[in-house]
Amino acid sequence: MMNRLRILTLLPLFLALAACDMVVLNPSGDVAVQQRDLLVMSTWLMLVIIVPVMTLIVLFAWRYRHTNREARYEPDWHHSMRLELVIWSAPLLIIICLGALTWLGTHLLDPYRPLDRLAPGKEVTDDTRALHVNVVALDWKWLFIYPDLGIATVNELAVPVNQPVALRITASSVMNSLYIPHFAGMVYAMPAMETKLHGVLNRTGVSEGFSSNYSGAGFSGMRFKVKSVEQGEFDRWVADARAKQETLTRNVYLQLAKPSEREPVRYYSAVDADLYGAILGLCVEPGKPCAHEMMHMEHVAQEPTPAPRADRAPLRGAGLPNPALKSDRPLVVDATPPLTK
């Protein structure tokens, strides 16, 4: 009776697990699907070793227990070539397979590598244009700048379905990390540095992106909506953003970059063309030199001053260097005293 009650008390936990969103195992983007497949295949390969080992541990413990008098007892046994081959060859084969999968996945799913397909059997053609988005991790919100469209948003990312998306990612102050499970893998965002991420969403819908790297008090609220829509709906979304009549200038950005939590969605109808470059160079403030300019000035200051060069013209008939200081005095002095009469 007590065992049945214990089982009944565990049922709510299983019901709670059933409500979990298994987005990592059921993504809507082709890159995320390939990453899911790599994860599943690696797990199955490791289970090929783990399951037999765990099973043999239980089997040996039961068969060779102290009370089992029928088990073979061989205290002088020390070596078996067949057992050695099984013990070493099976893990070696698994490691080779895992290494090959990891090597292929590292190159094919490189976040810096532009996409060569949109879905299985659907290659990227020459006339397919990617949607470029510049992403800035702020305290504690996300800024998305569409350089080709001239608009920007806060805490909302909209992309057309089945269109490649190229993200350029940086941060304003502290190190952060961008993660959109339906889109692709996690990529870090660092100040004065730029990372890249390419991906695509193959199903319409609204998902969530968030920061996966602790960055301070408002870290838990660094979440944003990701809208995957048809091209017509995306065009209407762009038109609505352009109708807001609010420009993202440098002064507006400096106010936006101040620490704040759980910011609402904002739209900017126009963006300063040089803003992202200034954010990347940490020189949004007026009169502040950019990071690459400071590095150039420091490099110039460290260059040694060249020493003055002496006159190296050879002397006539001697083949020796001429001294820098010229004189009318003879090079050889006759030390023989004059003859007296």
SEVEXKE-816371 format. One record per residue (C-alpha): x, y, z; residue number from 1. Coordinates in Angstrom, 2 decimals. Layout:
# SEVEXKE-816371
> x,y,z,k
> X,Y,Z,NUM
...
//
This chain:
# SEVEXKE-816371
> x,y,z,k
> 0.00,0.00,0.00,1
> 2.79,2.42,0.89,2
> 4.56,1.71,-2.41,3
> 1.42,2.59,-4.37,4
> 1.10,5.87,-2.49,5
> 4.69,6.73,-3.29,6
> 4.08,6.06,-6.99,7
> 0.99,8.27,-6.92,8
> 2.97,11.12,-5.36,9
> 5.43,10.98,-8.28,10
> 2.73,11.32,-10.96,11
> 2.49,15.14,-10.71,12
> 6.20,15.36,-11.45,13
> 5.76,13.38,-14.66,14
> 2.82,15.60,-15.64,15
> 4.99,18.67,-15.09,16
> 7.70,17.23,-17.31,17
> 5.12,16.56,-20.02,18
> 4.43,20.32,-20.20,19
> 8.08,21.15,-20.97,20
> 8.83,22.67,-24.37,21
> 11.44,20.39,-25.92,22
> 12.54,23.10,-28.36,23
> 16.10,21.80,-28.66,24
> 14.79,18.46,-29.93,25
> 12.04,20.01,-32.09,26
> 13.43,23.20,-33.67,27
> 12.00,24.97,-36.71,28
> 15.25,26.05,-38.37,29
> 17.41,23.88,-40.60,30
> 20.67,24.73,-38.80,31
> 19.12,23.93,-35.42,32
> 17.75,20.67,-36.86,33
> 21.23,19.63,-38.00,34
> 22.60,20.49,-34.56,35
> 19.81,18.39,-33.01,36
> 20.71,15.46,-35.25,37
> 24.38,15.76,-34.28,38
> 23.43,15.74,-30.59,39
> 21.16,12.71,-30.97,40
> 23.70,10.71,-33.00,41
> 26.46,11.46,-30.50,42
> 24.21,10.39,-27.64,43
> 23.32,7.08,-29.33,44
> 26.97,6.36,-30.07,45
> 27.90,6.91,-26.43,46
> 24.99,4.73,-25.29,47
> 26.48,1.87,-27.33,48
> 29.21,1.75,-24.67,49
> 27.36,3.06,-21.62,50
> 24.39,0.67,-21.73,51
> 26.43,-2.57,-22.02,52
> 28.87,-1.42,-19.32,53
> 26.09,-0.54,-16.87,54
> 24.32,-3.81,-17.66,55
> 27.49,-5.85,-17.13,56
> 28.14,-4.13,-13.81,57
> 24.75,-5.24,-12.50,58
> 25.15,-8.72,-14.03,59
> 28.63,-9.29,-12.54,60
> 27.57,-7.98,-9.15,61
> 24.64,-10.39,-9.10,62
> 26.37,-13.44,-10.57,63
> 29.52,-13.21,-8.49,64
> 27.88,-12.23,-5.24,65
> 29.21,-13.74,-2.04,66
> 26.30,-16.12,-1.57,67
> 26.42,-17.61,-5.07,68
> 28.42,-20.80,-4.67,69
> 27.85,-21.89,-8.29,70
> 29.83,-19.03,-9.84,71
> 33.29,-19.82,-11.18,72
> 36.11,-18.78,-8.91,73
> 39.49,-18.41,-10.62,74
> 41.92,-16.51,-8.39,75
> 44.87,-17.25,-10.71,76
> 43.25,-15.76,-13.84,77
> 45.19,-12.76,-15.16,78
> 44.80,-12.27,-18.93,79
> 42.49,-12.87,-21.89,80
> 43.36,-11.66,-25.39,81
> 39.73,-11.77,-26.53,82
> 38.60,-9.70,-23.57,83
> 41.38,-7.18,-24.17,84
> 40.33,-6.79,-27.81,85
> 36.70,-6.17,-26.84,86
> 37.59,-3.75,-24.04,87
> 39.89,-1.60,-26.19,88
> 38.49,-1.92,-29.73,89
> 34.87,-0.97,-28.95,90
> 35.70,2.38,-27.23,91
> 38.30,3.12,-29.92,92
> 35.71,2.68,-32.67,93
> 33.24,4.90,-30.80,94
> 35.88,7.62,-30.36,95
> 36.73,7.47,-34.08,96
> 33.05,7.83,-35.02,97
> 32.50,10.68,-32.54,98
> 35.62,12.43,-33.80,99
> 34.46,12.20,-37.41,100
> 30.98,13.50,-36.53,101
> 32.43,16.35,-34.49,102
> 34.87,17.34,-37.23,103
> 32.19,17.36,-39.90,104
> 29.71,19.19,-37.68,105
> 32.28,21.80,-36.66,106
> 32.92,22.74,-40.30,107
> 29.44,22.31,-41.78,108
> 27.68,24.10,-38.89,109
> 30.28,26.84,-38.42,110
> 28.28,29.95,-37.40,111
> 30.54,32.13,-39.57,112
> 29.85,30.00,-42.67,113
> 27.09,31.29,-44.96,114
> 24.28,28.84,-45.59,115
> 24.40,26.56,-48.61,116
> 20.92,25.13,-48.09,117
> 17.59,26.28,-46.62,118
> 16.21,22.82,-45.90,119
> 16.95,19.22,-46.88,120
> 16.92,19.14,-50.68,121
> 16.51,22.93,-50.98,122
> 19.80,24.58,-51.90,123
> 20.56,28.29,-51.70,124
> 20.50,29.75,-55.22,125
> 22.63,32.61,-56.52,126
> 19.70,35.04,-56.48,127
> 18.82,34.31,-52.82,128
> 19.59,37.34,-50.67,129
> 20.23,37.08,-46.95,130
> 18.60,39.37,-44.42,131
> 21.34,41.22,-42.52,132
> 20.75,42.13,-38.88,133
> 23.19,43.80,-36.49,134
> 22.63,42.65,-32.90,135
> 23.78,44.58,-29.84,136
> 23.56,43.13,-26.32,137
> 22.73,45.96,-23.91,138
> 22.12,46.06,-20.15,139
> 19.62,44.29,-20.05,140
> 17.92,44.22,-23.42,141
> 18.60,43.44,-27.07,142
> 18.92,45.93,-29.93,143
> 18.37,44.72,-33.51,144
> 19.44,46.98,-36.38,145
> 18.38,46.20,-39.96,146
> 21.05,48.04,-42.02,147
> 19.49,47.22,-45.40,148
> 16.03,48.40,-44.28,149
> 17.10,51.38,-42.16,150
> 15.05,50.38,-39.11,151
> 15.78,49.06,-35.63,152
> 13.89,47.32,-32.84,153
> 14.34,46.56,-29.16,154
> 13.51,43.08,-27.82,155
> 11.87,41.90,-31.05,156
> 13.35,40.14,-34.07,157
> 11.26,39.50,-37.18,158
> 12.51,37.47,-40.16,159
> 10.87,36.08,-43.31,160
> 10.38,32.34,-43.39,161
> 12.77,30.31,-45.58,162
> 15.17,33.24,-46.05,163
> 18.81,33.14,-44.88,164
> 19.56,35.46,-41.98,165
> 23.05,36.80,-41.28,166
> 23.59,38.19,-37.78,167
> 26.54,40.39,-36.74,168
> 26.72,40.39,-32.96,169
> 28.47,42.64,-30.45,170
> 27.90,44.00,-26.92,171
> 27.90,47.44,-25.35,172
> 29.51,46.76,-21.96,173
> 29.89,43.24,-20.56,174
> 30.23,39.87,-22.25,175
> 26.92,38.26,-23.14,176
> 25.55,35.41,-25.25,177
> 22.77,35.20,-27.85,178
> 20.72,32.02,-28.04,179
> 17.68,31.38,-30.25,180
> 16.97,27.64,-29.90,181
> 14.70,27.45,-32.97,182
> 17.21,29.34,-35.12,183
> 20.75,28.09,-34.44,184
> 23.30,27.57,-31.69,185
> 24.56,29.93,-29.02,186
> 27.07,32.65,-29.96,187
> 28.86,35.03,-27.59,188
> 28.55,38.81,-27.75,189
> 31.60,40.78,-26.60,190
> 32.33,44.53,-26.52,191
> 34.72,45.87,-29.18,192
> 34.49,42.49,-30.93,193
> 32.14,41.03,-33.51,194
> 30.84,37.50,-33.90,195
> 28.62,36.14,-36.66,196
> 25.75,33.70,-36.91,197
> 23.95,32.38,-39.99,198
> 20.65,30.56,-39.86,199
> 17.13,30.19,-41.21,200
> 13.62,29.56,-39.88,201
> 11.50,27.14,-41.91,202
> 8.19,27.42,-40.06,203
> 6.05,30.42,-39.26,204
> 5.38,31.22,-35.63,205
> 6.60,33.12,-32.60,206
> 9.47,31.76,-30.53,207
> 11.79,33.16,-27.88,208
> 15.41,34.14,-27.75,209
> 17.37,34.98,-24.64,210
> 20.74,35.58,-23.06,211
> 22.50,32.38,-22.02,212
> 25.41,34.04,-20.24,213
> 25.01,35.71,-16.84,214
> 25.56,39.45,-17.21,215
> 24.22,41.08,-14.08,216
> 21.06,41.85,-12.14,217
> 18.71,42.00,-15.14,218
> 20.05,38.88,-16.83,219
> 16.87,36.84,-16.28,220
> 14.79,39.42,-18.16,221
> 16.97,39.52,-21.29,222
> 14.39,37.76,-23.45,223
> 12.92,38.77,-26.79,224
> 10.36,37.56,-29.28,225
> 11.40,36.01,-32.60,226
> 8.74,36.23,-35.31,227
> 9.03,34.00,-38.36,228
> 6.48,35.26,-40.90,229
> 5.68,35.12,-44.60,230
> 7.23,37.75,-46.86,231
> 4.02,39.76,-47.16,232
> 3.53,39.93,-43.40,233
> 7.20,40.84,-42.96,234
> 6.77,43.75,-45.39,235
> 3.81,44.99,-43.33,236
> 5.90,44.66,-40.16,237
> 8.63,46.80,-41.74,238
> 6.05,49.39,-42.83,239
> 4.67,49.57,-39.27,240
> 8.17,50.10,-37.89,241
> 8.83,52.90,-40.37,242
> 5.59,54.59,-39.35,243
> 6.77,55.13,-35.76,244
> 8.67,58.31,-36.72,245
> 11.42,57.82,-34.14,246
> 15.09,57.92,-35.15,247
> 17.83,55.96,-33.40,248
> 20.57,58.58,-33.17,249
> 23.70,58.43,-31.06,250
> 22.09,60.43,-28.26,251
> 19.04,58.17,-28.27,252
> 21.32,55.13,-28.16,253
> 23.26,56.49,-25.18,254
> 19.99,56.80,-23.26,255
> 18.91,53.32,-24.38,256
> 22.25,51.78,-23.35,257
> 21.76,52.76,-19.71,258
> 21.00,49.72,-17.50,259
> 17.30,48.88,-17.35,260
> 15.23,45.73,-16.92,261
> 12.33,44.20,-18.85,262
> 12.15,46.90,-21.49,263
> 9.06,46.90,-23.73,264
> 9.32,46.41,-27.48,265
> 10.38,49.55,-29.34,266
> 10.59,50.45,-33.02,267
> 12.81,53.01,-34.75,268
> 11.91,54.21,-38.23,269
> 15.45,55.38,-39.02,270
> 18.95,54.62,-37.75,271
> 22.20,56.55,-37.81,272
> 24.20,54.89,-40.61,273
> 27.44,54.90,-38.57,274
> 25.90,53.87,-35.26,275
> 26.75,50.16,-35.34,276
> 30.35,50.89,-36.30,277
> 30.61,53.35,-33.41,278
> 29.12,50.77,-31.01,279
> 31.62,48.20,-32.22,280
> 34.45,50.70,-31.76,281
> 33.22,51.86,-28.33,282
> 33.12,55.46,-29.55,283
> 29.46,56.46,-29.56,284
> 30.13,59.39,-27.21,285
> 31.06,62.63,-29.02,286
> 34.80,63.22,-29.26,287
> 35.78,59.77,-28.02,288
> 38.32,57.97,-30.25,289
> 37.35,54.54,-31.51,290
> 39.13,51.40,-30.38,291
> 40.82,50.79,-33.73,292
> 42.03,54.40,-33.83,293
> 43.55,54.09,-30.36,294
> 45.27,50.85,-31.36,295
> 46.72,52.55,-34.44,296
> 48.01,55.51,-32.41,297
> 49.57,53.15,-29.87,298
> 51.23,51.17,-32.65,299
> 52.67,54.34,-34.20,300
> 53.95,55.54,-30.81,301
> 55.78,52.26,-30.24,302
> 57.62,52.34,-33.58,303
> 61.38,53.07,-33.05,304
> 62.85,56.27,-34.48,305
> 65.32,55.45,-37.31,306
> 68.97,56.40,-36.55,307
> 70.80,58.82,-38.91,308
> 72.75,57.05,-41.63,309
> 76.48,57.76,-42.20,310
> 78.06,58.37,-45.59,311
> 79.00,54.93,-46.91,312
> 80.54,55.97,-50.23,313
> 83.69,53.87,-50.86,314
> 87.11,55.45,-51.01,315
> 88.83,55.45,-54.37,316
> 90.91,52.36,-54.87,317
> 90.45,51.09,-51.29,318
> 86.95,49.61,-51.21,319
> 86.50,50.86,-47.62,320
> 83.62,52.93,-46.22,321
> 84.17,56.64,-46.05,322
> 83.84,58.17,-42.55,323
> 80.86,60.38,-41.91,324
> 83.04,63.39,-41.00,325
> 85.17,64.58,-43.91,326
> 88.51,66.38,-43.41,327
> 91.27,67.89,-45.61,328
> 93.96,66.32,-43.44,329
> 95.87,63.43,-45.05,330
> 94.87,59.96,-44.03,331
> 98.56,58.86,-43.60,332
> 101.10,61.04,-41.79,333
> 104.80,60.68,-42.68,334
> 106.54,60.20,-39.36,335
> 110.09,60.18,-40.90,336
> 112.08,63.21,-39.60,337
> 113.43,65.54,-42.26,338
> 117.11,65.17,-43.25,339
> 119.45,67.90,-42.06,340
> 122.49,69.11,-43.92,341
//
